[in-house]
């Protein structure tokens, strides 16, 4: 039963794409988007976005170009990943370095005496 549903879903997806790439589908989409962009609430949303990001406009354009070039730029780590890593490091003793210098110094002195 699942295979039939899956095949049906794939067939519908192909049909939607075929319609969207047809001249008739493109024309209807073009007309709809033209009408959508002329709505007052959409114009207000676009204007708000423009005003909010105007001072960063050059950076936004550069980011779009990097995305178009498939270059991710500087890696930005997720805060959750950092938090979970720190918790793991503390649990496993990797962040318990307060006494590390003292321990190493004592070990060096002890080894030197022997």
Biopython code that builds the backbone (N, CA, C, O; Angstrom):
import numpy as np
from Bio.PDB.StructureBuilder import StructureBuilder

atoms = [
    (1, "UNK", "N", (0.828, -1.198, 0.000)),
    (1, "UNK", "CA", (0.000, 0.000, 0.000)),
    (1, "UNK", "C", (0.867, 1.254, 0.000)),
    (1, "UNK", "O", (0.550, 2.239, -0.666)),
    (2, "UNK", "N", (1.976, 1.206, 0.761)),
    (2, "UNK", "CA", (2.843, 2.366, 0.859)),
    (2, "UNK", "C", (3.509, 2.666, -0.482)),
    (2, "UNK", "O", (3.675, 3.827, -0.856)),
    (3, "UNK", "N", (3.890, 1.601, -1.205)),
    (3, "UNK", "CA", (4.536, 1.792, -2.504)),
    (3, "UNK", "C", (3.601, 2.502, -3.467)),
    (3, "UNK", "O", (4.039, 3.335, -4.261)),
    (4, "UNK", "N", (2.330, 2.181, -3.404)),
    (4, "UNK", "CA", (1.349, 2.812, -4.297)),
    (4, "UNK", "C", (1.236, 4.291, -3.957)),
    (4, "UNK", "O", (1.215, 5.136, -4.852)),
    (5, "UNK", "N", (1.161, 4.609, -2.658)),
    (5, "UNK", "CA", (1.071, 6.007, -2.245)),
    (5, "UNK", "C", (2.318, 6.771, -2.654)),
    (5, "UNK", "O", (2.234, 7.914, -3.102)),
    (6, "UNK", "N", (3.472, 6.141, -2.499)),
    (6, "UNK", "CA", (4.725, 6.773, -2.856)),
    (6, "UNK", "C", (4.775, 7.042, -4.354)),
    (6, "UNK", "O", (5.161, 8.129, -4.784)),
    (7, "UNK", "N", (4.388, 6.059, -5.136)),
    (7, "UNK", "CA", (4.382, 6.249, -6.586)),
    (7, "UNK", "C", (3.385, 7.335, -6.980)),
    (7, "UNK", "O", (3.645, 8.126, -7.887)),
    (8, "UNK", "N", (2.239, 7.368, -6.292)),
    (8, "UNK", "CA", (1.248, 8.385, -6.583)),
    (8, "UNK", "C", (1.803, 9.763, -6.272)),
    (8, "UNK", "O", (1.631, 10.698, -7.054)),
    (9, "UNK", "N", (2.477, 9.893, -5.118)),
    (9, "UNK", "CA", (3.055, 11.170, -4.730)),
    (9, "UNK", "C", (4.122, 11.632, -5.707)),
    (9, "UNK", "O", (4.182, 12.810, -6.057)),
    (10, "UNK", "N", (4.961, 10.706, -6.146)),
    (10, "UNK", "CA", (5.992, 11.052, -7.117)),
    (10, "UNK", "C", (5.366, 11.472, -8.440)),
    (10, "UNK", "O", (5.841, 12.402, -9.092)),
    (11, "UNK", "N", (4.298, 10.782, -8.833)),
    (11, "UNK", "CA", (3.627, 11.122, -10.085)),
    (11, "UNK", "C", (2.994, 12.515, -10.001)),
    (11, "UNK", "O", (3.047, 13.285, -10.961)),
    (12, "UNK", "N", (2.394, 12.832, -8.848)),
    (12, "UNK", "CA", (1.794, 14.159, -8.679)),
    (12, "UNK", "C", (2.858, 15.243, -8.701)),
    (12, "UNK", "O", (2.648, 16.321, -9.256)),
    (13, "UNK", "N", (4.013, 14.946, -8.088)),
    (13, "UNK", "CA", (5.103, 15.912, -8.080)),
    (13, "UNK", "C", (5.590, 16.170, -9.510)),
    (13, "UNK", "O", (5.802, 17.317, -9.902)),
    (14, "UNK", "N", (5.762, 15.113, -10.269)),
    (14, "UNK", "CA", (6.186, 15.283, -11.664)),
    (14, "UNK", "C", (5.156, 16.070, -12.454)),
    (14, "UNK", "O", (5.509, 16.904, -13.289)),
    (15, "UNK", "N", (3.870, 15.802, -12.188)),
    (15, "UNK", "CA", (2.812, 16.510, -12.913)),
    (15, "UNK", "C", (2.807, 17.995, -12.546)),
    (15, "UNK", "O", (2.643, 18.850, -13.417)),
    (16, "UNK", "N", (2.989, 18.304, -11.244)),
    (16, "UNK", "CA", (3.039, 19.710, -10.838)),
    (16, "UNK", "C", (4.212, 20.429, -11.483)),
    (16, "UNK", "O", (4.070, 21.554, -11.963)),
    (17, "UNK", "N", (5.377, 19.775, -11.495)),
    (17, "UNK", "CA", (6.547, 20.394, -12.108)),
    (17, "UNK", "C", (6.354, 20.579, -13.613)),
    (17, "UNK", "O", (6.725, 21.610, -14.174)),
    (18, "UNK", "N", (5.777, 19.580, -14.251)),
    (18, "UNK", "CA", (5.535, 19.671, -15.693)),
    (18, "UNK", "C", (4.591, 20.842, -15.988)),
    (18, "UNK", "O", (4.792, 21.588, -16.946)),
    (19, "UNK", "N", (3.547, 20.991, -15.141)),
    (19, "UNK", "CA", (2.618, 22.103, -15.337)),
    (19, "UNK", "C", (3.314, 23.435, -15.069)),
    (19, "UNK", "O", (3.110, 24.397, -15.809)),
    (20, "UNK", "N", (4.143, 23.501, -14.006)),
    (20, "UNK", "CA", (4.798, 24.755, -13.648)),
    (20, "UNK", "C", (5.775, 25.201, -14.723)),
    (20, "UNK", "O", (5.996, 26.400, -14.894)),
    (21, "UNK", "N", (6.366, 24.258, -15.453)),
    (21, "UNK", "CA", (7.327, 24.603, -16.497)),
    (21, "UNK", "C", (6.667, 24.797, -17.860)),
    (21, "UNK", "O", (7.332, 25.175, -18.824)),
    (22, "UNK", "N", (5.366, 24.540, -17.943)),
    (22, "UNK", "CA", (4.678, 24.777, -19.211)),
    (22, "UNK", "C", (4.444, 26.280, -19.386)),
    (22, "UNK", "O", (4.474, 27.034, -18.414)),
    (23, "UNK", "N", (4.215, 26.701, -20.605)),
    (23, "UNK", "CA", (3.993, 28.133, -20.868)),
    (23, "UNK", "C", (2.747, 28.640, -20.138)),
    (23, "UNK", "O", (2.739, 29.750, -19.607)),
    (24, "UNK", "N", (1.703, 27.820, -20.118)),
    (24, "UNK", "CA", (0.470, 28.205, -19.435)),
    (24, "UNK", "C", (0.713, 28.381, -17.936)),
    (24, "UNK", "O", (0.250, 29.355, -17.343)),
    (25, "UNK", "N", (1.441, 27.436, -17.320)),
    (25, "UNK", "CA", (1.736, 27.513, -15.895)),
    (25, "UNK", "C", (2.608, 28.714, -15.569)),
    (25, "UNK", "O", (2.387, 29.387, -14.562)),
    (26, "UNK", "N", (3.600, 28.988, -16.414)),
    (26, "UNK", "CA", (4.466, 30.141, -16.197)),
    (26, "UNK", "C", (3.678, 31.442, -16.273)),
    (26, "UNK", "O", (3.889, 32.353, -15.473)),
    (27, "UNK", "N", (2.774, 31.521, -17.236)),
    (27, "UNK", "CA", (1.968, 32.736, -17.413)),
    (27, "UNK", "C", (1.057, 32.960, -16.200)),
    (27, "UNK", "O", (0.951, 34.080, -15.702)),
    (28, "UNK", "N", (0.401, 31.895, -15.727)),
    (28, "UNK", "CA", (-0.468, 32.040, -14.553)),
    (28, "UNK", "C", (0.339, 32.431, -13.311)),
    (28, "UNK", "O", (-0.099, 33.272, -12.526)),
    (29, "UNK", "N", (1.511, 31.826, -13.133)),
    (29, "UNK", "CA", (2.361, 32.166, -11.994)),
    (29, "UNK", "C", (2.819, 33.614, -12.088)),
    (29, "UNK", "O", (2.810, 34.336, -11.092)),
    (30, "UNK", "N", (3.216, 34.036, -13.271)),
    (30, "UNK", "CA", (3.675, 35.410, -13.480)),
    (30, "UNK", "C", (2.564, 36.399, -13.142)),
    (30, "UNK", "O", (2.803, 37.395, -12.459)),
    (31, "UNK", "N", (1.357, 36.127, -13.618)),
    (31, "UNK", "CA", (0.228, 37.018, -13.341)),
    (31, "UNK", "C", (-0.116, 37.050, -11.855)),
    (31, "UNK", "O", (-0.419, 38.108, -11.303)),
    (32, "UNK", "N", (-0.067, 35.884, -11.210)),
    (32, "UNK", "CA", (-0.379, 35.832, -9.787)),
    (32, "UNK", "C", (0.649, 36.631, -8.983)),
    (32, "UNK", "O", (0.284, 37.397, -8.091)),
    (33, "UNK", "N", (1.927, 36.451, -9.297)),
    (33, "UNK", "CA", (2.966, 37.158, -8.554)),
    (33, "UNK", "C", (2.885, 38.662, -8.786)),
    (33, "UNK", "O", (3.157, 39.448, -7.878)),
    (34, "UNK", "N", (2.515, 39.060, -9.988)),
    (34, "UNK", "CA", (2.362, 40.483, -10.277)),
    (34, "UNK", "C", (1.248, 41.072, -9.403)),
    (34, "UNK", "O", (1.390, 42.155, -8.837)),
    (35, "UNK", "N", (0.147, 40.340, -9.310)),
    (35, "UNK", "CA", (-0.977, 40.785, -8.485)),
    (35, "UNK", "C", (-0.598, 40.746, -7.007)),
    (35, "UNK", "O", (-0.977, 41.638, -6.248)),
    (36, "UNK", "N", (0.143, 39.724, -6.592)),
    (36, "UNK", "CA", (0.539, 39.569, -5.195)),
    (36, "UNK", "C", (1.429, 40.726, -4.754)),
    (36, "UNK", "O", (1.243, 41.272, -3.667)),
    (37, "UNK", "N", (2.386, 41.098, -5.584)),
    (37, "UNK", "CA", (3.313, 42.179, -5.219)),
    (37, "UNK", "C", (2.632, 43.542, -5.187)),
    (37, "UNK", "O", (3.152, 44.480, -4.583)),
    (38, "UNK", "N", (1.488, 43.657, -5.824)),
    (38, "UNK", "CA", (0.802, 44.950, -5.819)),
    (38, "UNK", "C", (-0.139, 45.105, -4.614)),
    (38, "UNK", "O", (-0.734, 46.168, -4.432)),
    (39, "UNK", "N", (-0.279, 44.056, -3.792)),
    (39, "UNK", "CA", (-1.122, 44.147, -2.596)),
    (39, "UNK", "C", (-0.488, 45.104, -1.586)),
    (39, "UNK", "O", (0.734, 45.117, -1.435)),
    (40, "UNK", "N", (-1.307, 45.911, -0.890)),
    (40, "UNK", "CA", (-0.747, 46.896, 0.056)),
    (40, "UNK", "C", (0.029, 46.262, 1.212)),
    (40, "UNK", "O", (1.069, 46.786, 1.611)),
    (41, "UNK", "N", (-0.462, 45.135, 1.760)),
    (41, "UNK", "CA", (0.243, 44.527, 2.891)),
    (41, "UNK", "C", (1.590, 43.950, 2.468)),
    (41, "UNK", "O", (2.544, 43.950, 3.246)),
    (42, "UNK", "N", (1.664, 43.460, 1.238)),
    (42, "UNK", "CA", (2.928, 42.919, 0.745)),
    (42, "UNK", "C", (3.907, 44.059, 0.461)),
    (42, "UNK", "O", (5.099, 43.950, 0.749)),
    (43, "UNK", "N", (3.390, 45.156, -0.108)),
    (43, "UNK", "CA", (4.244, 46.318, -0.339)),
    (43, "UNK", "C", (4.804, 46.832, 0.984)),
    (43, "UNK", "O", (5.978, 47.192, 1.067)),
    (44, "UNK", "N", (3.965, 46.865, 2.016)),
    (44, "UNK", "CA", (4.412, 47.335, 3.327)),
    (44, "UNK", "C", (5.487, 46.407, 3.889)),
    (44, "UNK", "O", (6.464, 46.870, 4.477)),
    (45, "UNK", "N", (5.305, 45.095, 3.708)),
    (45, "UNK", "CA", (6.285, 44.137, 4.197)),
    (45, "UNK", "C", (7.617, 44.316, 3.479)),
    (45, "UNK", "O", (8.668, 44.306, 4.120)),
    (46, "UNK", "N", (7.589, 44.480, 2.151)),
    (46, "UNK", "CA", (8.820, 44.695, 1.386)),
    (46, "UNK", "C", (9.487, 46.005, 1.788)),
    (46, "UNK", "O", (10.712, 46.075, 1.885)),
    (47, "UNK", "N", (8.681, 47.046, 2.024)),
    (47, "UNK", "CA", (9.242, 48.336, 2.410)),
    (47, "UNK", "C", (9.892, 48.242, 3.798)),
    (47, "UNK", "O", (10.974, 48.786, 4.019)),
    (48, "UNK", "N", (9.234, 47.556, 4.716)),
    (48, "UNK", "CA", (9.785, 47.381, 6.056)),
    (48, "UNK", "C", (11.115, 46.634, 5.984)),
    (48, "UNK", "O", (12.067, 46.992, 6.678)),
    (49, "UNK", "N", (11.185, 45.610, 5.157)),
    (49, "UNK", "CA", (12.429, 44.858, 4.971)),
    (49, "UNK", "C", (13.518, 45.770, 4.416)),
    (49, "UNK", "O", (14.666, 45.722, 4.856)),
    (50, "UNK", "N", (13.146, 46.599, 3.450)),
    (50, "UNK", "CA", (14.106, 47.511, 2.827)),
    (50, "UNK", "C", (14.660, 48.502, 3.844)),
    (50, "UNK", "O", (15.872, 48.698, 3.928)),
    (51, "UNK", "N", (13.763, 49.131, 4.623)),
    (51, "UNK", "CA", (14.191, 50.134, 5.598)),
    (51, "UNK", "C", (15.062, 49.484, 6.676)),
    (51, "UNK", "O", (16.080, 50.047, 7.078)),
    (52, "UNK", "N", (14.666, 48.315, 7.133)),
    (52, "UNK", "CA", (15.388, 47.624, 8.195)),
    (52, "UNK", "C", (16.800, 47.232, 7.746)),
    (52, "UNK", "O", (17.736, 47.269, 8.544)),
    (53, "UNK", "N", (16.953, 46.861, 6.483)),
    (53, "UNK", "CA", (18.224, 46.335, 6.012)),
    (53, "UNK", "C", (18.992, 47.292, 5.117)),
    (53, "UNK", "O", (19.987, 46.901, 4.507)),
    (54, "UNK", "N", (18.547, 48.540, 5.029)),
    (54, "UNK", "CA", (19.188, 49.476, 4.114)),
    (54, "UNK", "C", (20.654, 49.706, 4.462)),
    (54, "UNK", "O", (21.502, 49.767, 3.571)),
    (55, "UNK", "N", (20.959, 49.833, 5.760)),
    (55, "UNK", "CA", (22.346, 50.100, 6.141)),
    (55, "UNK", "C", (23.250, 48.892, 5.888)),
    (55, "UNK", "O", (24.468, 49.041, 5.795)),
    (56, "UNK", "N", (22.664, 47.704, 5.778)),
    (56, "UNK", "CA", (23.441, 46.495, 5.514)),
    (56, "UNK", "C", (23.257, 46.007, 4.077)),
    (56, "UNK", "O", (23.531, 44.846, 3.772)),
    (57, "UNK", "N", (22.799, 46.884, 3.206)),
    (57, "UNK", "CA", (22.403, 46.444, 1.869)),
    (57, "UNK", "C", (23.567, 45.838, 1.104)),
    (57, "UNK", "O", (23.405, 44.827, 0.421)),
    (58, "UNK", "N", (24.757, 46.461, 1.216)),
    (58, "UNK", "CA", (25.913, 45.913, 0.515)),
    (58, "UNK", "C", (26.265, 44.517, 1.002)),
    (58, "UNK", "O", (26.643, 43.650, 0.214)),
    (59, "UNK", "N", (26.136, 44.302, 2.326)),
    (59, "UNK", "CA", (26.416, 42.991, 2.892)),
    (59, "UNK", "C", (25.381, 41.964, 2.435)),
    (59, "UNK", "O", (25.715, 40.802, 2.201)),
    (60, "UNK", "N", (24.132, 42.391, 2.309)),
    (60, "UNK", "CA", (23.080, 41.488, 1.853)),
    (60, "UNK", "C", (23.354, 41.071, 0.411)),
    (60, "UNK", "O", (23.212, 39.900, 0.059)),
    (61, "UNK", "N", (23.747, 42.032, -0.417)),
    (61, "UNK", "CA", (24.050, 41.709, -1.815)),
    (61, "UNK", "C", (25.237, 40.755, -1.886)),
    (61, "UNK", "O", (25.224, 39.801, -2.664)),
    (62, "UNK", "N", (26.272, 41.012, -1.067)),
    (62, "UNK", "CA", (27.432, 40.120, -1.050)),
    (62, "UNK", "C", (27.042, 38.722, -0.590)),
    (62, "UNK", "O", (27.526, 37.725, -1.125)),
    (63, "UNK", "N", (26.160, 38.658, 0.409)),
    (63, "UNK", "CA", (25.719, 37.356, 0.907)),
    (63, "UNK", "C", (24.952, 36.600, -0.175)),
    (63, "UNK", "O", (25.110, 35.389, -0.324)),
    (64, "UNK", "N", (24.124, 37.316, -0.924)),
    (64, "UNK", "CA", (23.389, 36.666, -2.017)),
    (64, "UNK", "C", (24.349, 36.174, -3.090)),
    (64, "UNK", "O", (24.150, 35.100, -3.658)),
    (65, "UNK", "N", (25.398, 36.960, -3.373)),
    (65, "UNK", "CA", (26.383, 36.532, -4.363)),
    (65, "UNK", "C", (27.145, 35.308, -3.867)),
    (65, "UNK", "O", (27.402, 34.382, -4.636)),
    (66, "UNK", "N", (27.510, 35.301, -2.574)),
    (66, "UNK", "CA", (28.205, 34.131, -2.029)),
    (66, "UNK", "C", (27.315, 32.906, -2.114)),
    (66, "UNK", "O", (27.779, 31.810, -2.430)),
    (67, "UNK", "N", (26.022, 33.099, -1.826)),
    (67, "UNK", "CA", (25.104, 31.974, -1.899)),
    (67, "UNK", "C", (24.977, 31.488, -3.341)),
    (67, "UNK", "O", (24.914, 30.285, -3.593)),
    (68, "UNK", "N", (24.939, 32.425, -4.280)),
    (68, "UNK", "CA", (24.859, 32.050, -5.688)),
    (68, "UNK", "C", (26.123, 31.317, -6.124)),
    (68, "UNK", "O", (26.068, 30.412, -6.957)),
    (69, "UNK", "N", (27.262, 31.711, -5.556)),
    (69, "UNK", "CA", (28.531, 31.057, -5.882)),
    (69, "UNK", "C", (28.750, 29.798, -5.051)),
    (69, "UNK", "O", (29.772, 29.125, -5.185)),
    (70, "UNK", "N", (27.784, 29.487, -4.194)),
    (70, "UNK", "CA", (27.830, 28.293, -3.357)),
    (70, "UNK", "C", (29.022, 28.346, -2.410)),
    (70, "UNK", "O", (29.699, 27.339, -2.200)),
    (71, "UNK", "N", (29.277, 29.520, -1.839)),
    (71, "UNK", "CA", (30.343, 29.680, -0.864)),
    (71, "UNK", "C", (29.725, 30.104, 0.446)),
    (71, "UNK", "O", (29.002, 31.100, 0.490)),
    (72, "UNK", "N", (29.985, 29.390, 1.492)),
    (72, "UNK", "CA", (29.321, 29.629, 2.759)),
    (72, "UNK", "C", (29.882, 30.757, 3.580)),
    (72, "UNK", "O", (29.180, 31.285, 4.443)),
    (73, "UNK", "N", (31.123, 31.152, 3.350)),
    (73, "UNK", "CA", (31.710, 32.231, 4.127)),
    (73, "UNK", "C", (32.197, 31.747, 5.472)),
    (73, "UNK", "O", (32.528, 30.572, 5.631)),
    (74, "UNK", "N", (32.246, 32.641, 6.440)),
    (74, "UNK", "CA", (32.743, 32.315, 7.766)),
    (74, "UNK", "C", (31.769, 31.356, 8.440)),
    (74, "UNK", "O", (30.554, 31.546, 8.390)),
    (75, "UNK", "N", (32.319, 30.328, 9.068)),
    (75, "UNK", "CA", (31.478, 29.341, 9.733)),
    (75, "UNK", "C", (30.896, 29.940, 11.000)),
    (75, "UNK", "O", (31.621, 30.503, 11.821)),
    (76, "UNK", "N", (29.607, 29.820, 11.155)),
    (76, "UNK", "CA", (28.941, 30.309, 12.356)),
    (76, "UNK", "C", (28.427, 29.097, 13.117)),
    (76, "UNK", "O", (27.577, 28.350, 12.633)),
    (77, "UNK", "N", (28.966, 28.919, 14.329)),
    (77, "UNK", "CA", (28.594, 27.747, 15.094)),
    (77, "UNK", "C", (27.281, 27.982, 15.824)),
    (77, "UNK", "O", (26.980, 29.088, 16.274)),
    (78, "UNK", "N", (26.537, 26.944, 15.924)),
    (78, "UNK", "CA", (25.258, 26.978, 16.610)),
    (78, "UNK", "C", (25.491, 27.094, 18.113)),
    (78, "UNK", "O", (26.359, 26.413, 18.658)),
    (79, "UNK", "N", (24.727, 27.946, 18.785)),
    (79, "UNK", "CA", (24.887, 28.149, 20.221)),
    (79, "UNK", "C", (24.584, 26.874, 21.006)),
    (79, "UNK", "O", (25.227, 26.604, 22.020)),
    (80, "UNK", "N", (23.610, 26.090, 20.543)),
    (80, "UNK", "CA", (23.289, 24.842, 21.228)),
    (80, "UNK", "C", (24.460, 23.872, 21.177)),
    (80, "UNK", "O", (24.742, 23.177, 22.152)),
    (81, "UNK", "N", (25.139, 23.828, 20.036)),
    (81, "UNK", "CA", (26.282, 22.938, 19.899)),
    (81, "UNK", "C", (27.386, 23.354, 20.862)),
    (81, "UNK", "O", (27.996, 22.509, 21.517)),
    (82, "UNK", "N", (27.644, 24.662, 20.948)),
    (82, "UNK", "CA", (28.664, 25.147, 21.886)),
    (82, "UNK", "C", (28.302, 24.785, 23.324)),
    (82, "UNK", "O", (29.141, 24.305, 24.087)),
    (83, "UNK", "N", (27.036, 25.023, 23.684)),
    (83, "UNK", "CA", (26.603, 24.742, 25.054)),
    (83, "UNK", "C", (26.737, 23.259, 25.377)),
    (83, "UNK", "O", (27.257, 22.898, 26.433)),
    (84, "UNK", "N", (26.268, 22.396, 24.470)),
    (84, "UNK", "CA", (26.344, 20.951, 24.699)),
    (84, "UNK", "C", (27.795, 20.479, 24.764)),
    (84, "UNK", "O", (28.131, 19.604, 25.563)),
    (85, "UNK", "N", (28.656, 21.060, 23.921)),
    (85, "UNK", "CA", (30.064, 20.674, 23.949)),
    (85, "UNK", "C", (30.707, 21.058, 25.273)),
    (85, "UNK", "O", (31.478, 20.282, 25.837)),
    (86, "UNK", "N", (30.398, 22.253, 25.773)),
    (86, "UNK", "CA", (30.963, 22.677, 27.048)),
    (86, "UNK", "C", (30.485, 21.779, 28.187)),
    (86, "UNK", "O", (31.262, 21.429, 29.075)),
    (87, "UNK", "N", (29.196, 21.404, 28.157)),
    (87, "UNK", "CA", (28.678, 20.499, 29.184)),
    (87, "UNK", "C", (29.416, 19.164, 29.135)),
    (87, "UNK", "O", (29.788, 18.616, 30.173)),
    (88, "UNK", "N", (29.626, 18.648, 27.933)),
    (88, "UNK", "CA", (30.332, 17.378, 27.767)),
    (88, "UNK", "C", (31.770, 17.506, 28.263)),
    (88, "UNK", "O", (32.269, 16.611, 28.946)),
    (89, "UNK", "N", (32.443, 18.609, 27.925)),
    (89, "UNK", "CA", (33.835, 18.804, 28.322)),
    (89, "UNK", "C", (33.964, 18.887, 29.831)),
    (89, "UNK", "O", (34.912, 18.349, 30.402)),
    (90, "UNK", "N", (33.016, 19.560, 30.490)),
    (90, "UNK", "CA", (33.059, 19.665, 31.952)),
    (90, "UNK", "C", (32.834, 18.298, 32.593)),
    (90, "UNK", "O", (33.519, 17.931, 33.548)),
    (91, "UNK", "N", (31.861, 17.542, 32.055)),
    (91, "UNK", "CA", (31.568, 16.211, 32.595)),
    (91, "UNK", "C", (32.764, 15.272, 32.446)),
    (91, "UNK", "O", (32.991, 14.425, 33.309)),
    (92, "UNK", "N", (33.522, 15.409, 31.377)),
    (92, "UNK", "CA", (34.631, 14.500, 31.110)),
    (92, "UNK", "C", (35.984, 15.049, 31.567)),
    (92, "UNK", "O", (37.021, 14.464, 31.255)),
    (93, "UNK", "N", (35.984, 16.156, 32.297)),
    (93, "UNK", "CA", (37.203, 16.657, 32.902)),
    (93, "UNK", "C", (38.093, 17.487, 32.007)),
    (93, "UNK", "O", (39.227, 17.777, 32.386)),
    (94, "UNK", "N", (37.635, 17.876, 30.852)),
    (94, "UNK", "CA", (38.465, 18.671, 29.955)),
    (94, "UNK", "C", (38.511, 20.145, 30.350)),
    (94, "UNK", "O", (39.423, 20.856, 29.926)),
    (95, "UNK", "N", (37.583, 20.614, 31.125)),
    (95, "UNK", "CA", (37.561, 22.015, 31.528)),
    (95, "UNK", "C", (38.006, 22.182, 32.985)),
    (95, "UNK", "O", (37.823, 23.247, 33.574)),
    (96, "UNK", "N", (38.580, 21.146, 33.552)),
    (96, "UNK", "CA", (39.020, 21.187, 34.937)),
    (96, "UNK", "C", (40.504, 21.533, 34.968)),
    (96, "UNK", "O", (41.297, 20.788, 35.545)),
    (97, "UNK", "N", (40.893, 22.653, 34.357)),
    (97, "UNK", "CA", (42.289, 23.013, 34.176)),
    (97, "UNK", "C", (42.807, 24.004, 35.207)),
    (97, "UNK", "O", (43.916, 24.516, 35.052)),
    (98, "UNK", "N", (42.044, 24.289, 36.250)),
    (98, "UNK", "CA", (42.488, 25.264, 37.241)),
    (98, "UNK", "C", (43.774, 24.815, 37.930)),
    (98, "UNK", "O", (44.646, 25.634, 38.220)),
    (99, "UNK", "N", (43.888, 23.526, 38.187)),
    (99, "UNK", "CA", (45.050, 23.000, 38.902)),
    (99, "UNK", "C", (46.055, 22.350, 37.956)),
    (99, "UNK", "O", (47.039, 21.769, 38.413)),
    (100, "UNK", "N", (45.828, 22.436, 36.663)),
    (100, "UNK", "CA", (46.677, 21.749, 35.695)),
    (100, "UNK", "C", (48.111, 22.269, 35.744)),
    (100, "UNK", "O", (49.055, 21.479, 35.708)),
    (101, "UNK", "N", (48.285, 23.580, 35.824)),
    (101, "UNK", "CA", (49.633, 24.152, 35.854)),
    (101, "UNK", "C", (50.383, 23.704, 37.105)),
    (101, "UNK", "O", (51.570, 23.388, 37.036)),
    (102, "UNK", "N", (49.700, 23.676, 38.238)),
    (102, "UNK", "CA", (50.321, 23.243, 39.488)),
    (102, "UNK", "C", (50.741, 21.785, 39.388)),
    (102, "UNK", "O", (51.857, 21.428, 39.764)),
    (103, "UNK", "N", (49.845, 20.942, 38.881)),
    (103, "UNK", "CA", (50.146, 19.513, 38.755)),
    (103, "UNK", "C", (51.339, 19.289, 37.831)),
    (103, "UNK", "O", (52.223, 18.491, 38.139)),
    (104, "UNK", "N", (51.365, 19.986, 36.710)),
    (104, "UNK", "CA", (52.469, 19.813, 35.769)),
    (104, "UNK", "C", (53.792, 20.271, 36.382)),
    (104, "UNK", "O", (54.818, 19.610, 36.225)),
    (105, "UNK", "N", (53.760, 21.402, 37.078)),
    (105, "UNK", "CA", (54.983, 21.915, 37.701)),
    (105, "UNK", "C", (55.514, 20.927, 38.731)),
    (105, "UNK", "O", (56.711, 20.642, 38.763)),
    (106, "UNK", "N", (54.631, 20.408, 39.566)),
    (106, "UNK", "CA", (55.044, 19.431, 40.578)),
    (106, "UNK", "C", (55.615, 18.184, 39.917)),
    (106, "UNK", "O", (56.605, 17.626, 40.389)),
    (107, "UNK", "N", (54.996, 17.752, 38.834)),
    (107, "UNK", "CA", (55.471, 16.566, 38.125)),
    (107, "UNK", "C", (56.847, 16.810, 37.515)),
    (107, "UNK", "O", (57.707, 15.932, 37.567)),
    (108, "UNK", "N", (57.064, 17.975, 36.946)),
    (108, "UNK", "CA", (58.376, 18.305, 36.355)),
    (108, "UNK", "C", (59.464, 18.336, 37.428)),
    (108, "UNK", "O", (60.563, 17.821, 37.222)),
    (109, "UNK", "N", (59.150, 18.943, 38.574)),
    (109, "UNK", "CA", (60.128, 19.026, 39.666)),
    (109, "UNK", "C", (60.445, 17.644, 40.176)),
    (109, "UNK", "O", (61.608, 17.313, 40.407)),
    (110, "UNK", "N", (59.407, 16.822, 40.355)),
    (110, "UNK", "CA", (59.584, 15.464, 40.851)),
    (110, "UNK", "C", (60.424, 14.634, 39.901)),
    (110, "UNK", "O", (61.333, 13.921, 40.327)),
    (111, "UNK", "N", (60.118, 14.727, 38.597)),
    (111, "UNK", "CA", (60.893, 13.985, 37.597)),
    (111, "UNK", "C", (62.334, 14.468, 37.532)),
    (111, "UNK", "O", (63.239, 13.666, 37.303)),
    (112, "UNK", "N", (62.563, 15.754, 37.728)),
    (112, "UNK", "CA", (63.908, 16.305, 37.689)),
    (112, "UNK", "C", (64.746, 15.814, 38.871)),
    (112, "UNK", "O", (65.950, 15.601, 38.731)),
    (113, "UNK", "N", (64.117, 15.635, 40.022)),
    (113, "UNK", "CA", (64.823, 15.157, 41.205)),
    (113, "UNK", "C", (65.214, 13.698, 41.062)),
    (113, "UNK", "O", (66.251, 13.276, 41.574)),
    (114, "UNK", "N", (64.400, 12.937, 40.377)),
    (114, "UNK", "CA", (64.662, 11.501, 40.196)),
    (114, "UNK", "C", (65.681, 11.327, 39.146)),
    (114, "UNK", "O", (66.055, 10.198, 38.829)),
]
sb = StructureBuilder()
sb.init_structure("model")
sb.init_model(0)
sb.init_chain("A")
sb.init_seg("    ")
for serial, (resi, resn, name, xyz) in enumerate(atoms, 1):
    if name == "N":
        sb.init_residue(resn, " ", resi, " ")
    sb.init_atom(name, np.array(xyz, "f"), 0.0, 1.0, " ", f" {name:<3s}", serial, name[0])
structure = sb.get_structure()
